[in-house]
Amino acid sequence: MLEKLFSLGYSKTFAERYYELWGERALSIAEAMEKPLPRCFRVNTLRIEIPKLTKLLNKKGFQFRRIPWAREGFCLTREPFSITSTPEYLSGLLYIQEASSMYPPVALEPKPGEVVADMAAAPGGKTSYLAQLMENEGIIYAFDVGEERLKETRLNLSRLGVTNTVLFHRSSLYIDELGVEFDKILLDAPCTGSGTIHKNPERKANRTIEDVKFCQNLQMKMLEKGLSVLRKGGILVYSTCSLEPEENEFVIQWVLDNFDVELLPLRYGEPALTRPFGIELSEEIKKARRFYPDRHGTSGFFVAKLRKL
Ligand SMILES: C[S@@+](CC[C@H](N)C(=O)[O-])C[C@H]1O[C@@H](n2cnc3c(N)ncnc32)[C@H](O)[C@@H]1O
């Protein structure tokens, strides 16, 4: 079994970790990660109603299935030519987005008129979904540090007709400088990205435990900062596209142990791990969810929903 993971290109350290976490299933996860993901898109309801767009696309020969956790989300089952060359795409009627990536904004449930922060926004996939769910009303403060990625974000938000978002080229570790109290916060954290190996196969071999620790440290700092500017009763959704418990369950356990928060249940995905590497975590952790390529046909993804008490 380990030999098979090595032959797929995984480093010894990560092959052994994955075997310890999932046993024989580690191979199913790794094999599923070798296959390309279906191309999925979100109807941009800021510009068009869902049935109108699906009809337009059907007429051109596109077929798709619904994504259970996202009312506006579909995955293509027939793409006669690239959907990105259609006028519908070019005029911002839809946004190409991985299915699991659609879950954090849905889980956050932002409402029109609310004050929302997106602490790691570029290239704007989730920010634009938040704006859509808020019907462009209220305000989103969106932060990112990647200059090139912010340029792309600006283009995406403008193509999609998002008008309730202020973009900051600034680390969200300084979000408290704004002096704003937030109703809702999305922290789609920077991570090692081990759930996206289908797109970035080099990550099988070139990541180290130090990278995981580095990300964990940043994730904890960002979470602490986010919670400090969230109003009492406010909601923070934390997500990563990492498979590593250190960036997921361990971070959430640390939050539960050190802050006045509770985990809220989520309907989709599999319960998070409660005994990763033999380390006993609270049963509560099961309320956070994982998405896997072998079971959900998505990238590897983690989502947790917290309420500040
Ligand atoms: C997973 S990506 C975000 C994807 C985005 N939410 C979306 O759905 O399109 C993580 C982002 O965190 C940004 N980042 C890293 N450190 C940051 C920091 N201190 N403050 C804000 N953003 C940061 C990276 O530049 C990267 O764009």
The ligand as an SDF file (V2000), in Angstrom:
LIG
                    3D

 27 29  0  0  0  0  0  0  0  0999 V2000
   -7.0510   29.7410   -0.2580 C   0  0  0  0  0  0  0  0  0  0  0  0
   -6.5480   31.2590   -0.9380 S   0  0  0  0  0  0  0  0  0  0  0  0
   -8.0300   32.1990   -0.9490 C   0  0  0  0  0  0  0  0  0  0  0  0
   -8.9960   31.8460   -2.0520 C   0  0  0  0  0  0  0  0  0  0  0  0
  -10.2100   32.7530   -2.0830 C   0  0  0  0  0  0  0  0  0  0  0  0
  -10.9070   32.7660   -0.8050 N   0  0  0  0  0  0  0  0  0  0  0  0
  -11.2040   32.3570   -3.1670 C   0  0  0  0  0  0  0  0  0  0  0  0
  -12.1500   31.6330   -2.8880 O   0  0  0  0  0  0  0  0  0  0  0  0
  -11.0260   32.7800   -4.3240 O   0  0  0  0  0  0  0  0  0  0  0  0
   -5.6600   31.9570    0.3880 C   0  0  0  0  0  0  0  0  0  0  0  0
   -5.2560   33.3980    0.1680 C   0  0  0  0  0  0  0  0  0  0  0  0
   -4.6900   33.9000    1.3880 O   0  0  0  0  0  0  0  0  0  0  0  0
   -3.8610   34.9690    1.0310 C   0  0  0  0  0  0  0  0  0  0  0  0
   -3.0780   35.3490    2.2280 N   0  0  0  0  0  0  0  0  0  0  0  0
   -1.9590   34.7920    2.7510 C   0  0  0  0  0  0  0  0  0  0  0  0
   -1.5890   35.4350    3.8670 N   0  0  0  0  0  0  0  0  0  0  0  0
   -2.5080   36.4160    4.0770 C   0  0  0  0  0  0  0  0  0  0  0  0
   -2.6920   37.4140    5.0850 C   0  0  0  0  0  0  0  0  0  0  0  0
   -1.8530   37.5290    6.0960 N   0  0  0  0  0  0  0  0  0  0  0  0
   -3.7430   38.2610    4.9710 N   0  0  0  0  0  0  0  0  0  0  0  0
   -4.6240   38.1470    3.9340 C   0  0  0  0  0  0  0  0  0  0  0  0
   -4.4960   37.2150    2.9660 N   0  0  0  0  0  0  0  0  0  0  0  0
   -3.4660   36.3640    3.0440 C   0  0  0  0  0  0  0  0  0  0  0  0
   -3.0930   34.4160   -0.1730 C   0  0  0  0  0  0  0  0  0  0  0  0
   -2.5340   35.4580   -0.9430 O   0  0  0  0  0  0  0  0  0  0  0  0
   -4.2100   33.6640   -0.9190 C   0  0  0  0  0  0  0  0  0  0  0  0
   -4.7680   34.4690   -1.9170 O   0  0  0  0  0  0  0  0  0  0  0  0
  1  2  1  0
  2  3  1  0
  2 10  1  0
  3  4  1  0
  4  5  1  0
  5  6  1  0
  5  7  1  0
  7  8  2  0
  7  9  1  0
 10 11  1  0
 11 12  1  0
 11 26  1  0
 12 13  1  0
 13 14  1  0
 13 24  1  0
 14 15  1  0
 14 23  1  0
 15 16  2  0
 16 17  1  0
 17 18  1  0
 17 23  2  0
 18 19  1  0
 18 20  2  0
 20 21  1  0
 21 22  2  0
 22 23  1  0
 24 25  1  0
 24 26  1  0
 26 27  1  0
M  CHG  2   2   1   9  -1
M  END
$$$$
